Amino acid sequence: MNDEKNQDSKLKDDQSAAVLATATFVVFFAVYWFLQIQSVRELLELARG
Amino acid sequence: MPTSILGPYTRTIIVGAVIATTLIFAFTNARVEVWFDIQPLFEWMETTWFGVIGKTWGAAFAFVEAIHLLGLAMLGGSVLVGEGRVLGLIFTDIPARTIIDRTHRVFVWALITLLATGIFMACGVAMKIYYLPVYWYKMLALAAGILFHFFIRKPLLVRDLEAINPWLLKAVAISSVMVWFTVAATGRWIGFSG
């Protein structure tokens, strides 16, 4: 019973940690690649004159 | 019942602390100070045997780079197959546990190959990469990918997938693909820079 409770608690901890990490990655990935693509677009516009 | 001094949410607290520390480091002067402080390390790297061989013997650099790219292909393959199975897109006729365990073994060997060859290559072009912002983004993505794989993904997927929230499983698989895509893309970018 106690062991089952510990397992459940560990699963909750692992899942919460994963939520935190994946949310950070998704936000960072979206912002980073958006800025990179935006920068390339601006350079292309400058090159075209 | 508390599992450690930090209580039942030890892993979550550690992840939060790592993210907070990284953000503080990135948005304060500490990042620039550390960047200045480690310049002698990069200058020294160019003077090592690896650096001298990498700079003066193009064929050796090209040979090691080929192994580096093969390691990257292995790592990318293991990530795509492993996460593809977690997402339920491929190899659905094979148990997820089998795929996850086997791709993890390939992943570890590929990572060792990448790190070993990467250090050699970094010595050959140390001062070039020191001044490249994209190199530091690659290191950030690499560190995040390694920490994510061994301290988030692996402990989570050690249990039956049915026990885990299906949306979280998808998020973990997609995040893993994203972070390793960033490592590969920024790595290739270094080759086109300078």
gemmi code that builds the backbone of each chain (N, CA, C; Angstrom):
import gemmi

chains = {
    "A": [
        ("MET", (0.843, -1.211, 0.000), (0.000, 0.000, 0.000), (0.872, 1.253, 0.000)),
        ("ASN", (1.858, 1.257, 0.941), (2.757, 2.393, 1.049), (3.637, 2.503, -0.199)),
        ("ASP", (4.048, 1.320, -0.696), (4.887, 1.270, -1.893), (4.123, 1.817, -3.108)),
        ("GLU", (2.843, 1.449, -3.174), (1.992, 1.916, -4.274), (1.849, 3.443, -4.232)),
        ("LYS", (1.724, 3.952, -3.008), (1.593, 5.401, -2.807), (2.877, 6.118, -3.259)),
        ("ASN", (4.005, 5.514, -2.931), (5.309, 6.078, -3.336), (5.459, 6.102, -4.845)),
        ("GLN", (5.033, 4.982, -5.482), (5.113, 4.882, -6.946), (4.258, 5.966, -7.601)),
        ("ASP", (3.059, 6.155, -7.048), (2.135, 7.158, -7.569), (2.728, 8.563, -7.413)),
        ("SER", (3.339, 8.791, -6.262), (3.952, 10.087, -5.982), (5.129, 10.342, -6.935)),
        ("LYS", (5.896, 9.275, -7.208), (7.055, 9.394, -8.115), (6.586, 9.671, -9.542)),
        ("LEU", (5.496, 9.007, -9.941), (4.948, 9.238, -11.286), (4.502, 10.695, -11.426)),
        ("LYS", (3.833, 11.204, -10.393), (3.371, 12.601, -10.423), (4.563, 13.551, -10.535)),
        ("ASP", (5.616, 13.253, -9.780), (6.816, 14.103, -9.819), (7.461, 14.066, -11.203)),
        ("ASP", (7.630, 12.857, -11.753), (8.241, 12.721, -13.088), (7.404, 13.434, -14.147)),
        ("GLN", (6.080, 13.307, -14.026), (5.201, 13.952, -15.015), (5.248, 15.472, -14.886)),
        ("SER", (5.274, 15.976, -13.662), (5.337, 17.442, -13.467), (6.649, 17.996, -14.018)),
        ("ALA", (7.741, 17.277, -13.751), (9.042, 17.716, -14.268), (9.033, 17.728, -15.788)),
        ("ALA", (8.411, 16.708, -16.374), (8.351, 16.624, -17.840), (7.501, 17.756, -18.423)),
        ("VAL", (6.404, 18.092, -17.755), (5.547, 19.206, -18.218), (6.347, 20.508, -18.233)),
        ("LEU", (7.082, 20.743, -17.155), (7.887, 21.967, -17.024), (8.953, 22.036, -18.134)),
        ("ALA", (9.647, 20.920, -18.334), (10.724, 20.898, -19.330), (10.180, 21.021, -20.747)),
        ("THR", (9.125, 20.272, -21.070), (8.599, 20.322, -22.444), (8.009, 21.698, -22.764)),
        ("ALA", (7.333, 22.307, -21.784), (6.770, 23.649, -22.014), (7.891, 24.648, -22.300)),
        ("THR", (8.985, 24.546, -21.555), (10.128, 25.449, -21.770), (10.712, 25.234, -23.165)),
        ("PHE", (10.885, 23.974, -23.556), (11.458, 23.666, -24.869), (10.584, 24.201, -25.999)),
        ("VAL", (9.267, 23.968, -25.883), (8.365, 24.394, -26.956), (8.411, 25.913, -27.111)),
        ("VAL", (8.369, 26.627, -25.988), (8.399, 28.099, -26.039), (9.734, 28.578, -26.612)),
        ("PHE", (10.839, 28.013, -26.114), (12.163, 28.434, -26.594), (12.316, 28.137, -28.080)),
        ("PHE", (11.900, 26.931, -28.491), (12.015, 26.522, -29.889), (11.221, 27.476, -30.796)),
        ("ALA", (9.999, 27.769, -30.392), (9.134, 28.637, -31.198), (9.743, 30.033, -31.327)),
        ("VAL", (10.187, 30.608, -30.204), (10.744, 31.974, -30.215), (12.048, 32.002, -31.016)),
        ("TYR", (12.943, 31.041, -30.749), (14.261, 31.034, -31.398), (14.135, 30.911, -32.917)),
        ("TRP", (13.370, 29.927, -33.381), (13.283, 29.723, -34.827), (12.436, 30.802, -35.499)),
        ("PHE", (11.462, 31.379, -34.805), (10.703, 32.500, -35.360), (11.659, 33.670, -35.605)),
        ("LEU", (12.503, 33.979, -34.614), (13.440, 35.104, -34.755), (14.450, 34.836, -35.875)),
        ("GLN", (14.910, 33.599, -35.985), (15.879, 33.268, -37.047), (15.251, 33.426, -38.432)),
        ("ILE", (14.026, 32.916, -38.579), (13.345, 33.017, -39.883), (13.053, 34.479, -40.214)),
        ("GLN", (12.648, 35.240, -39.197), (12.378, 36.675, -39.372), (13.649, 37.396, -39.838)),
        ("SER", (14.782, 37.044, -39.227), (16.057, 37.662, -39.582), (16.428, 37.362, -41.039)),
        ("VAL", (16.202, 36.115, -41.469), (16.497, 35.744, -42.861), (15.597, 36.514, -43.825)),
        ("ARG", (14.333, 36.659, -43.454), (13.390, 37.398, -44.313), (13.827, 38.855, -44.472)),
        ("GLU", (14.265, 39.471, -43.354), (14.721, 40.865, -43.414), (15.962, 41.000, -44.287)),
        ("LEU", (16.878, 40.034, -44.166), (18.093, 40.061, -44.997), (17.751, 39.914, -46.470)),
        ("LEU", (16.786, 39.036, -46.767), (16.379, 38.841, -48.159), (15.741, 40.111, -48.723)),
        ("GLU", (14.943, 40.797, -47.885), (14.310, 42.051, -48.318), (15.374, 43.117, -48.596)),
        ("LEU", (16.401, 43.175, -47.725), (17.508, 44.126, -47.931), (18.259, 43.809, -49.225)),
        ("ALA", (18.472, 42.517, -49.462), (19.215, 42.098, -50.660), (18.451, 42.441, -51.933)),
        ("ARG", (17.121, 42.338, -51.850), (16.306, 42.644, -53.033), (16.216, 44.156, -53.267)),
        ("GLY", (16.464, 44.958, -52.231), (16.477, 46.409, -52.344), (15.135, 47.076, -52.210)),
    ],
    "B": [
        ("MET", (4.581, 10.429, 1.737), (5.857, 10.329, 2.450), (6.970, 10.969, 1.613)),
        ("PRO", (7.741, 11.894, 2.180), (8.773, 12.578, 1.390), (9.830, 11.605, 0.892)),
        ("THR", (10.257, 11.791, -0.362), (11.257, 10.891, -0.935), (12.661, 11.451, -0.767)),
        ("SER", (12.772, 12.740, -0.449), (14.090, 13.331, -0.224), (13.907, 14.609, 0.560)),
        ("ILE", (15.017, 15.325, 0.748), (14.961, 16.564, 1.530), (14.058, 17.613, 0.868)),
        ("LEU", (13.903, 17.514, -0.468), (13.080, 18.482, -1.197), (11.607, 18.081, -1.245)),
        ("GLY", (11.280, 16.924, -0.673), (9.889, 16.490, -0.655), (9.531, 15.632, -1.854)),
        ("PRO", (8.219, 15.371, -2.025), (7.804, 14.432, -3.085), (8.005, 14.966, -4.506)),
        ("TYR", (8.223, 16.273, -4.643), (8.405, 16.840, -5.994), (9.862, 17.238, -6.247)),
        ("THR", (10.770, 16.380, -5.857), (12.199, 16.667, -5.973), (12.610, 16.974, -7.421)),
        ("ARG", (12.220, 16.079, -8.347), (12.642, 16.253, -9.745), (12.077, 17.547, -10.336)),
        ("THR", (10.822, 17.822, -10.021), (10.183, 19.043, -10.534), (10.906, 20.282, -10.015)),
        ("ILE", (11.246, 20.266, -8.736), (11.942, 21.415, -8.130), (13.316, 21.601, -8.774)),
        ("ILE", (14.022, 20.474, -9.011), (15.358, 20.570, -9.637), (15.242, 21.127, -11.059)),
        ("VAL", (14.247, 20.631, -11.815), (14.049, 21.126, -13.195), (13.740, 22.622, -13.177)),
        ("GLY", (12.863, 23.036, -12.282), (12.529, 24.459, -12.150), (13.754, 25.288, -11.810)),
        ("ALA", (14.577, 24.772, -10.904), (15.790, 25.499, -10.501), (16.774, 25.618, -11.659)),
        ("VAL", (16.916, 24.539, -12.441), (17.840, 24.571, -13.593), (17.356, 25.585, -14.633)),
        ("ILE", (16.046, 25.580, -14.906), (15.484, 26.526, -15.889), (15.671, 27.964, -15.392)),
        ("ALA", (15.368, 28.207, -14.115), (15.507, 29.559, -13.542), (16.966, 30.014, -13.592)),
        ("THR", (17.894, 29.119, -13.236), (19.322, 29.470, -13.258), (19.769, 29.808, -14.676)),
        ("THR", (19.312, 29.003, -15.652), (19.682, 29.248, -17.053), (19.167, 30.605, -17.522)),
        ("LEU", (17.913, 30.914, -17.162), (17.330, 32.201, -17.573), (18.077, 33.368, -16.934)),
        ("ILE", (18.392, 33.243, -15.640), (19.131, 34.313, -14.941), (20.496, 34.495, -15.607)),
        ("PHE", (21.155, 33.368, -15.895), (22.475, 33.412, -16.543), (22.395, 34.090, -17.915)),
        ("ALA", (21.334, 33.744, -18.677), (21.207, 34.260, -20.043), (20.889, 35.750, -20.085)),
        ("PHE", (20.116, 36.236, -19.110), (19.654, 37.623, -19.174), (20.395, 38.565, -18.228)),
        ("THR", (21.531, 38.131, -17.699), (22.328, 39.030, -16.857), (23.739, 39.143, -17.456)),
        ("ASN", (24.551, 39.949, -16.799), (25.915, 40.179, -17.277), (26.818, 38.952, -17.057)),
        ("ALA", (26.327, 38.018, -16.250), (27.122, 36.824, -15.919), (27.547, 36.079, -17.180)),
        ("ARG", (26.636, 36.012, -18.168), (26.909, 35.302, -19.423), (28.124, 35.907, -20.128)),
        ("VAL", (28.173, 37.247, -20.220), (29.285, 37.919, -20.910), (30.576, 37.745, -20.126)),
        ("GLU", (30.464, 37.834, -18.788), (31.673, 37.680, -17.953), (32.282, 36.289, -18.111)),
        ("VAL", (31.419, 35.270, -18.107), (31.910, 33.898, -18.285), (32.515, 33.733, -19.671)),
        ("TRP", (31.890, 34.354, -20.663), (32.379, 34.273, -22.045), (33.807, 34.846, -22.139)),
        ("PHE", (34.033, 35.988, -21.482), (35.388, 36.576, -21.463), (36.364, 35.665, -20.712)),
        ("ASP", (35.885, 35.124, -19.582), (36.761, 34.308, -18.732), (37.242, 33.027, -19.406)),
        ("ILE", (36.425, 32.453, -20.279), (36.822, 31.169, -20.878), (37.581, 31.329, -22.194)),
        ("GLN", (37.877, 32.563, -22.576), (38.642, 32.768, -23.824), (39.998, 32.043, -23.789)),
        ("PRO", (40.760, 32.123, -22.654), (42.046, 31.402, -22.617), (41.900, 29.897, -22.846)),
        ("LEU", (40.769, 29.336, -22.425), (40.537, 27.898, -22.641), (40.485, 27.580, -24.132)),
        ("PHE", (39.794, 28.440, -24.902), (39.683, 28.216, -26.345), (41.022, 28.460, -27.049)),
        ("GLU", (41.780, 29.464, -26.545), (43.119, 29.698, -27.119), (44.013, 28.482, -26.871)),
        ("TRP", (43.891, 27.918, -25.672), (44.688, 26.734, -25.327), (44.272, 25.536, -26.192)),
        ("MET", (42.962, 25.404, -26.434), (42.467, 24.273, -27.240), (43.144, 24.221, -28.607)),
        ("GLU", (43.375, 25.401, -29.199), (44.019, 25.433, -30.528), (45.475, 24.988, -30.476)),
        ("THR", (46.088, 25.080, -29.280), (47.504, 24.702, -29.173), (47.698, 23.220, -28.812)),
        ("THR", (46.601, 22.538, -28.499), (46.713, 21.109, -28.158), (47.015, 20.297, -29.414)),
        ("TRP", (47.357, 19.006, -29.232), (47.608, 18.132, -30.384), (46.398, 18.078, -31.311)),
        ("PHE", (45.220, 17.971, -30.699), (43.981, 17.943, -31.496), (43.867, 19.214, -32.344)),
        ("GLY", (44.153, 20.345, -31.703), (44.046, 21.632, -32.400), (45.030, 21.741, -33.536)),
        ("VAL", (46.279, 21.344, -33.274), (47.328, 21.429, -34.304), (47.004, 20.497, -35.480)),
        ("ILE", (46.604, 19.259, -35.160), (46.253, 18.299, -36.235), (45.050, 18.819, -37.028)),
        ("GLY", (44.033, 19.281, -36.302), (42.818, 19.769, -36.959), (43.071, 20.951, -37.874)),
        ("LYS", (44.016, 21.823, -37.464), (44.277, 23.041, -38.252), (45.203, 22.775, -39.436)),
        ("THR", (46.183, 21.882, -39.241), (47.209, 21.725, -40.268), (46.972, 20.546, -41.206)),
        ("TRP", (46.163, 19.599, -40.803), (45.970, 18.405, -41.620), (44.483, 18.296, -41.961)),
        ("GLY", (44.122, 18.890, -43.077), (42.710, 18.956, -43.494), (42.059, 17.588, -43.615)),
        ("ALA", (42.837, 16.595, -44.090), (42.270, 15.258, -44.287), (41.834, 14.643, -42.954)),
        ("ALA", (42.627, 14.880, -41.904), (42.285, 14.334, -40.584), (40.996, 14.974, -40.075)),
        ("PHE", (40.906, 16.298, -40.273), (39.697, 17.012, -39.836), (38.478, 16.473, -40.590)),
        ("ALA", (38.645, 16.291, -41.926), (37.527, 15.798, -42.747), (37.120, 14.385, -42.327)),
        ("PHE", (38.119, 13.538, -42.002), (37.838, 12.160, -41.584), (37.031, 12.153, -40.275)),
        ("VAL", (37.492, 12.955, -39.316), (36.789, 13.007, -38.024), (35.397, 13.613, -38.207)),
        ("GLU", (35.297, 14.602, -39.086), (33.988, 15.220, -39.332), (33.016, 14.206, -39.938)),
        ("ALA", (33.549, 13.321, -40.804), (32.694, 12.284, -41.397), (32.142, 11.372, -40.301)),
        ("ILE", (33.004, 11.006, -39.343), (32.535, 10.151, -38.229), (31.520, 10.916, -37.379)),
        ("HIS", (31.784, 12.210, -37.198), (30.864, 13.066, -36.437), (29.476, 13.067, -37.095)),
        ("LEU", (29.466, 13.198, -38.429), (28.190, 13.226, -39.148), (27.490, 11.869, -39.089)),
        ("LEU", (28.286, 10.775, -39.146), (27.684, 9.444, -39.018), (27.065, 9.274, -37.626)),
        ("GLY", (27.767, 9.785, -36.607), (27.231, 9.747, -35.240), (25.941, 10.534, -35.138)),
        ("LEU", (25.912, 11.688, -35.812), (24.706, 12.520, -35.798), (23.548, 11.806, -36.499)),
        ("ALA", (23.883, 11.113, -37.610), (22.844, 10.357, -38.326), (22.288, 9.242, -37.430)),
        ("MET", (23.196, 8.569, -36.697), (22.770, 7.500, -35.783), (21.881, 8.062, -34.679)),
        ("LEU", (22.322, 9.188, -34.128), (21.557, 9.803, -33.042), (20.183, 10.267, -33.546)),
        ("GLY", (20.194, 10.914, -34.718), (18.923, 11.381, -35.296), (17.997, 10.213, -35.578)),
        ("GLY", (18.572, 9.123, -36.107), (17.770, 7.939, -36.399), (17.167, 7.349, -35.139)),
        ("SER", (17.987, 7.254, -34.081), (17.476, 6.666, -32.833), (16.376, 7.540, -32.229)),
        ("VAL", (16.551, 8.857, -32.336), (15.527, 9.775, -31.797), (14.232, 9.659, -32.609)),
        ("LEU", (14.360, 9.659, -33.947), (13.154, 9.607, -34.784), (12.405, 8.287, -34.605)),
        ("VAL", (13.159, 7.173, -34.530), (12.501, 5.871, -34.365), (11.862, 5.771, -32.971)),
        ("GLY", (12.638, 6.131, -31.939), (12.124, 6.056, -30.565), (10.903, 6.934, -30.363)),
        ("GLU", (11.006, 8.188, -30.793), (9.884, 9.123, -30.582), (8.723, 8.809, -31.525)),
        ("GLY", (9.056, 8.321, -32.711), (7.998, 7.907, -33.640), (7.153, 6.785, -33.039)),
        ("ARG", (7.822, 5.874, -32.333), (7.082, 4.766, -31.685), (6.278, 5.287, -30.486)),
        ("VAL", (6.878, 6.196, -29.728), (6.149, 6.767, -28.581), (4.892, 7.507, -29.063)),
        ("LEU", (5.027, 8.172, -30.232), (3.870, 8.886, -30.787), (2.874, 7.931, -31.453)),
        ("GLY", (3.289, 6.681, -31.621), (2.403, 5.682, -32.252), (2.328, 5.836, -33.762)),
        ("LEU", (3.393, 6.388, -34.369), (3.383, 6.623, -35.814), (4.043, 5.491, -36.595)),
        ("ILE", (5.071, 4.875, -36.003), (5.814, 3.824, -36.710), (6.036, 2.608, -35.806)),
        ("PHE", (6.339, 1.487, -36.450), (6.637, 0.226, -35.736), (5.599, -0.106, -34.656)),
        ("THR", (4.347, 0.135, -34.954), (3.302, -0.097, -33.935), (3.090, -1.593, -33.668)),
        ("ASP", (3.627, -2.448, -34.567), (3.488, -3.894, -34.361), (4.549, -4.434, -33.394)),
        ("ILE", (5.531, -3.587, -33.043), (6.582, -4.006, -32.110), (6.312, -3.323, -30.761)),
        ("PRO", (6.466, -4.061, -29.633), (6.209, -3.420, -28.329), (7.047, -2.153, -28.117)),
        ("ALA", (6.419, -1.127, -27.574), (7.102, 0.163, -27.364), (8.342, -0.009, -26.494)),
        ("ARG", (8.244, -0.911, -25.497), (9.375, -1.118, -24.582), (10.617, -1.564, -25.352)),
        ("THR", (10.427, -2.484, -26.308), (11.548, -3.003, -27.108), (12.214, -1.861, -27.877)),
        ("ILE", (11.384, -1.052, -28.538), (11.916, 0.053, -29.349), (12.622, 1.081, -28.461)),
        ("ILE", (11.987, 1.434, -27.351), (12.555, 2.468, -26.467), (13.910, 2.010, -25.919)),
        ("ASP", (13.989, 0.764, -25.478), (15.253, 0.263, -24.913), (16.353, 0.174, -25.969)),
        ("ARG", (16.006, -0.330, -27.142), (17.036, -0.495, -28.185), (17.502, 0.844, -28.753)),
        ("THR", (16.572, 1.759, -28.950), (16.985, 3.074, -29.471), (17.814, 3.833, -28.432)),
        ("HIS", (17.526, 3.557, -27.152), (18.325, 4.221, -26.113), (19.786, 3.773, -26.190)),
        ("ARG", (19.989, 2.470, -26.435), (21.364, 1.958, -26.541), (22.095, 2.612, -27.721)),
        ("VAL", (21.413, 2.700, -28.867), (22.009, 3.347, -30.053), (22.294, 4.816, -29.743)),
        ("PHE", (21.337, 5.457, -29.064), (21.471, 6.874, -28.713), (22.734, 7.112, -27.883)),
        ("VAL", (22.974, 6.253, -26.896), (24.136, 6.438, -26.013), (25.437, 6.328, -26.810)),
        ("TRP", (25.536, 5.302, -27.678), (26.762, 5.144, -28.478), (26.941, 6.306, -29.458)),
        ("ALA", (25.830, 6.743, -30.046), (25.898, 7.867, -30.989), (26.346, 9.138, -30.261)),
        ("LEU", (25.846, 9.323, -29.048), (26.205, 10.518, -28.277), (27.690, 10.506, -27.908)),
        ("ILE", (28.193, 9.325, -27.517), (29.621, 9.205, -27.182), (30.462, 9.548, -28.425)),
        ("THR", (30.050, 9.031, -29.578), (30.756, 9.316, -30.839), (30.742, 10.815, -31.139)),
        ("LEU", (29.565, 11.408, -30.982), (29.422, 12.850, -31.267), (30.306, 13.694, -30.351)),
        ("LEU", (30.305, 13.355, -29.064), (31.087, 14.157, -28.112), (32.588, 14.013, -28.369)),
        ("ALA", (33.031, 12.767, -28.608), (34.466, 12.531, -28.826), (34.956, 13.247, -30.081)),
        ("THR", (34.232, 13.092, -31.185), (34.656, 13.731, -32.438), (34.428, 15.246, -32.377)),
        ("GLY", (33.383, 15.655, -31.668), (33.075, 17.087, -31.540), (34.173, 17.837, -30.809)),
        ("ILE", (34.741, 17.217, -29.773), (35.824, 17.871, -29.022), (37.035, 18.057, -29.929)),
        ("PHE", (37.354, 17.006, -30.716), (38.486, 17.112, -31.645), (38.259, 18.259, -32.634)),
        ("MET", (37.059, 18.285, -33.223), (36.773, 19.322, -34.225), (36.785, 20.727, -33.607)),
        ("ALA", (36.269, 20.826, -32.384), (36.237, 22.137, -31.714), (37.658, 22.657, -31.489)),
        ("CYS", (38.606, 21.742, -31.189), (39.994, 22.181, -30.981), (40.572, 22.780, -32.265)),
        ("GLY", (40.222, 22.203, -33.401), (40.755, 22.685, -34.689), (40.269, 24.070, -35.075)),
        ("VAL", (39.072, 24.431, -34.621), (38.502, 25.738, -35.004), (38.045, 26.501, -33.751)),
        ("ALA", (38.823, 26.362, -32.678), (38.390, 26.885, -31.372), (38.069, 28.377, -31.385)),
        ("MET", (38.962, 29.190, -31.963), (38.730, 30.643, -31.893), (37.616, 31.083, -32.841)),
        ("LYS", (37.417, 30.307, -33.913), (36.306, 30.627, -34.821), (34.969, 30.417, -34.090)),
        ("ILE", (34.828, 29.243, -33.455), (33.543, 28.944, -32.803), (33.330, 29.787, -31.549)),
        ("TYR", (34.434, 30.209, -30.929), (34.308, 31.036, -29.721), (33.521, 32.316, -30.024)),
        ("TYR", (33.734, 32.879, -31.230), (33.066, 34.128, -31.601), (31.734, 33.921, -32.332)),
        ("LEU", (31.330, 32.647, -32.505), (30.074, 32.380, -33.209), (28.916, 32.194, -32.219)),
        ("PRO", (27.903, 33.086, -32.238), (26.760, 32.908, -31.327), (26.064, 31.558, -31.531)),
        ("VAL", (26.014, 31.095, -32.798), (25.289, 29.854, -33.085), (25.950, 28.646, -32.405)),
        ("TYR", (27.285, 28.718, -32.203), (27.974, 27.627, -31.496), (27.457, 27.523, -30.061)),
        ("TRP", (27.249, 28.670, -29.428), (26.781, 28.667, -28.040), (25.329, 28.206, -27.956)),
        ("TYR", (24.537, 28.525, -28.990), (23.167, 27.998, -29.020), (23.200, 26.479, -29.181)),
        ("LYS", (24.157, 25.996, -29.986), (24.267, 24.547, -30.149), (24.632, 23.888, -28.816)),
        ("MET", (25.578, 24.474, -28.084), (25.978, 23.915, -26.797), (24.809, 23.931, -25.801)),
        ("LEU", (24.018, 25.014, -25.867), (22.844, 25.102, -25.001), (21.851, 23.991, -25.339)),
        ("ALA", (21.604, 23.823, -26.660), (20.662, 22.781, -27.092), (21.194, 21.389, -26.752)),
        ("LEU", (22.506, 21.193, -26.928), (23.117, 19.891, -26.627), (22.988, 19.563, -25.134)),
        ("ALA", (23.331, 20.536, -24.294), (23.235, 20.318, -22.845), (21.780, 20.055, -22.455)),
        ("ALA", (20.863, 20.846, -23.032), (19.439, 20.661, -22.721), (18.972, 19.282, -23.189)),
        ("GLY", (19.430, 18.870, -24.376), (19.034, 17.565, -24.928), (19.530, 16.418, -24.071)),
        ("ILE", (20.782, 16.497, -23.629), (21.354, 15.422, -22.797), (20.621, 15.349, -21.461)),
        ("LEU", (20.440, 16.515, -20.816), (19.744, 16.537, -19.524), (18.308, 16.035, -19.677)),
        ("PHE", (17.661, 16.482, -20.755), (16.273, 16.074, -20.994), (16.189, 14.567, -21.186)),
        ("HIS", (17.092, 14.010, -21.987), (17.035, 12.575, -22.296), (17.252, 11.718, -21.046)),
        ("PHE", (18.292, 12.058, -20.272), (18.665, 11.189, -19.148), (17.913, 11.496, -17.842)),
        ("PHE", (17.462, 12.722, -17.666), (16.842, 13.067, -16.380), (15.337, 13.325, -16.462)),
        ("ILE", (14.797, 13.408, -17.676), (13.343, 13.593, -17.806), (12.729, 12.405, -18.559)),
        ("ARG", (13.197, 12.205, -19.798), (12.574, 11.201, -20.668), (12.774, 9.785, -20.150)),
        ("LYS", (14.034, 9.442, -19.845), (14.328, 8.059, -19.450), (13.608, 7.650, -18.150)),
        ("PRO", (13.689, 8.455, -17.073), (12.970, 8.060, -15.854), (11.450, 7.975, -16.057)),
        ("LEU", (10.924, 8.819, -16.967), (9.478, 8.806, -17.202), (9.072, 7.554, -17.978)),
        ("LEU", (9.858, 7.217, -19.013), (9.484, 6.109, -19.900), (9.939, 4.746, -19.385)),
        ("VAL", (10.496, 4.710, -18.182), (10.936, 3.430, -17.626), (9.715, 2.574, -17.244)),
        ("ARG", (8.577, 3.230, -17.061), (7.339, 2.518, -16.704), (6.476, 2.293, -17.945)),
        ("ASP", (5.374, 1.549, -17.747), (4.451, 1.297, -18.863), (3.913, 2.611, -19.425)),
        ("LEU", (3.854, 2.706, -20.759), (3.382, 3.951, -21.366), (1.912, 4.224, -21.019)),
        ("GLU", (1.168, 3.136, -20.753), (-0.261, 3.294, -20.427), (-0.458, 4.057, -19.110)),
        ("ALA", (0.561, 4.021, -18.255), (0.439, 4.689, -16.949), (0.661, 6.199, -17.054)),
        ("ILE", (1.204, 6.634, -18.210), (1.568, 8.054, -18.369), (0.479, 8.785, -19.159)),
        ("ASN", (0.260, 10.032, -18.818), (-0.705, 10.862, -19.538), (-0.349, 10.890, -21.034)),
        ("PRO", (-1.296, 10.493, -21.916), (-0.968, 10.413, -23.354), (-0.525, 11.751, -23.970)),
        ("TRP", (-1.081, 12.854, -23.485), (-0.691, 14.174, -24.014), (0.732, 14.517, -23.608)),
        ("LEU", (1.082, 14.111, -22.399), (2.444, 14.366, -21.931), (3.447, 13.532, -22.731)),
        ("LEU", (3.057, 12.282, -23.027), (3.919, 11.420, -23.847), (4.216, 12.080, -25.192)),
        ("LYS", (3.152, 12.611, -25.810), (3.310, 13.294, -27.104), (4.218, 14.518, -26.956)),
        ("ALA", (3.997, 15.279, -25.890), (4.807, 16.488, -25.660), (6.283, 16.131, -25.463)),
        ("VAL", (6.534, 15.046, -24.729), (7.918, 14.622, -24.494), (8.570, 14.200, -25.819)),
        ("ALA", (7.834, 13.427, -26.615), (8.386, 12.953, -27.897), (8.665, 14.128, -28.832)),
        ("ILE", (7.725, 15.063, -28.925), (7.899, 16.218, -29.822), (9.046, 17.109, -29.327)),
        ("SER", (9.121, 17.315, -28.021), (10.204, 18.140, -27.463), (11.564, 17.518, -27.759)),
        ("SER", (11.640, 16.203, -27.620), (12.895, 15.507, -27.889), (13.319, 15.704, -29.347)),
        ("VAL", (12.366, 15.539, -30.272), (12.680, 15.736, -31.699), (13.129, 17.184, -31.936)),
        ("MET", (12.424, 18.146, -31.308), (12.737, 19.569, -31.503), (14.149, 19.912, -31.025)),
        ("VAL", (14.496, 19.415, -29.836), (15.794, 19.791, -29.265), (16.939, 19.169, -30.079)),
        ("TRP", (16.766, 17.933, -30.542), (17.844, 17.317, -31.341), (17.886, 17.876, -32.756)),
        ("PHE", (16.721, 18.312, -33.263), (16.702, 19.022, -34.548), (17.517, 20.307, -34.429)),
        ("THR", (17.330, 21.021, -33.306), (18.072, 22.273, -33.085), (19.574, 22.004, -32.986)),
        ("VAL", (19.958, 20.914, -32.301), (21.383, 20.561, -32.204), (21.953, 20.325, -33.611)),
        ("ALA", (21.238, 19.556, -34.426), (21.725, 19.242, -35.778), (21.771, 20.489, -36.658)),
        ("ALA", (20.704, 21.295, -36.605), (20.624, 22.477, -37.469), (21.680, 23.519, -37.097)),
        ("THR", (21.845, 23.773, -35.811), (22.849, 24.759, -35.394), (24.270, 24.237, -35.677)),
        ("GLY", (24.445, 22.927, -35.560), (25.745, 22.328, -35.885), (26.090, 22.522, -37.346)),
        ("ARG", (25.107, 22.309, -38.198), (25.332, 22.499, -39.641), (25.587, 23.981, -39.932)),
        ("TRP", (24.918, 24.830, -39.196), (25.040, 26.279, -39.346), (26.488, 26.715, -39.071)),
        ("ILE", (27.122, 26.075, -38.070), (28.514, 26.413, -37.745), (29.392, 26.219, -38.980)),
        ("GLY", (29.125, 25.128, -39.714), (29.898, 24.840, -40.927), (29.768, 25.921, -41.985)),
        ("PHE", (28.630, 26.606, -42.005), (28.405, 27.645, -43.020), (28.822, 29.036, -42.535)),
        ("SER", (29.243, 29.129, -41.262), (29.560, 30.451, -40.694), (31.058, 30.727, -40.705)),
        ("GLY", (31.386, 31.969, -40.576), (32.788, 32.385, -40.452), (33.479, 32.294, -41.759)),
    ],
}
model = gemmi.Model(1)
for chain_id, residues in chains.items():
    chain = gemmi.Chain(chain_id)
    for i, (resn, *xyz) in enumerate(residues, 1):
        res = gemmi.Residue()
        res.name, res.seqid = resn, gemmi.SeqId(i, " ")
        for name, pos in zip(("N", "CA", "C"), xyz):
            atom = gemmi.Atom()
            atom.name, atom.element = name, gemmi.Element(name[0])
            atom.pos, atom.b_iso = gemmi.Position(*pos), 0.0
            res.add_atom(atom)
        chain.add_residue(res)
    model.add_chain(chain)
structure = gemmi.Structure()
structure.add_model(model)
structure.setup_entities()
